[in-house]
Amino acid sequence: MGNKILGYILGIIGLLVMGLSYARETILKFLPPSIDKNDVFFTGIVIVVIGVVLLYNKNKRSGGKINQSHEEVPIYEGEGKNRKIVAYKKEAKK
């Protein structure tokens, strides 16, 4: 959840930086003359990309999935659609 919020925040900041790059001579006067409009624009793109990566980063513990060891094998009771998992058995190592 925290990564999603941070991703949205970074995305918005990146879009603002990209928009401010067009007002380089008026709003961003405090920047040195060696930093031109394209540098500010590409910095905004990098910030947006980082935000998107954080936004779509899958967290392994989310979603209510059951995390089990790869060594465990389910033991079923019943047949067909009526079968249920009743226990787990550790698989013998080969």
N, C-alpha and C positions, 0 to 999 in steps of 0.2 A: 504494500500500500504506500509506503514511504517513497519508493522509487517512482511510482506513478505521479505523485504530487511533485516531486523534484523534476521529473521529466516535463510536466506541463509548465512549471515555472521557468525552466531553462529554455523551453520552446518559445515562450512568450518573450523572454529577455532577448533571445536570438533574433526574433522577428523585429523587436524594437531597435536593436543594433543595426539590423539590415535597413530599416526605414530611416534611421538617423544618418546612415551613410550618405544619403542624398542631400542632407542638410549639413554637410561637412564644413562648409565655409561660414555658416551662421551659428549653428548650435554647438558644434564641436570645435570651436576656435582654440580651446585649450590644448588640443593635441599638437604635437610638433609637426612642422611642415613635411617632414620625411614620411609621415603616415598619410597616404592618400585615400581617396574615396574607395578604391577597390580593396585595399587592406581591411578597412572597417567592414565592408560588405562581406568579404570572405570570413572574417572573424564571426560575424553573425551567422553565417551558414554553418560553421563548425559548431557553434553553440546549439543551433537547432538540431543538428545531427546527433549530438551528444544527448540532447533531451529526448529525441525519438528513440534512441537506443535504450535509454533508461525506461522509457514509457512501455516499450514492447519486450523488455527483458522478462523472461518467464522465471518466476520464483518456484523452486522445486517443492516447497512446502505448502503452497497455496492450492486452493481448489478442493480441499477436503479429500484428497486422494490418500489411499492407504499405502504407506511406505513399508515394504517388507523386504527382508533379506532375499537375495537371489538363491540362497541355499534352502529356503523353505518350500515344501511341496504341500498343497492342500489335500486334505482327506475328506472325501465326499460321502454323504449319506443319501440314499434314494436313487432314482433313475430318471433320465430324461429331463423334462422341465421341472420336475419336483425335487431335484437333488439340491442339497445345500452343503456348504462347507461347514464341517463340524470341528475340525482341528487342523493344525499344521504339523508337519513332520520335517525334521532336518534331513536334507538330502545328503547321502554319503558322498564324501569327497573322492574323486577319482584320481 
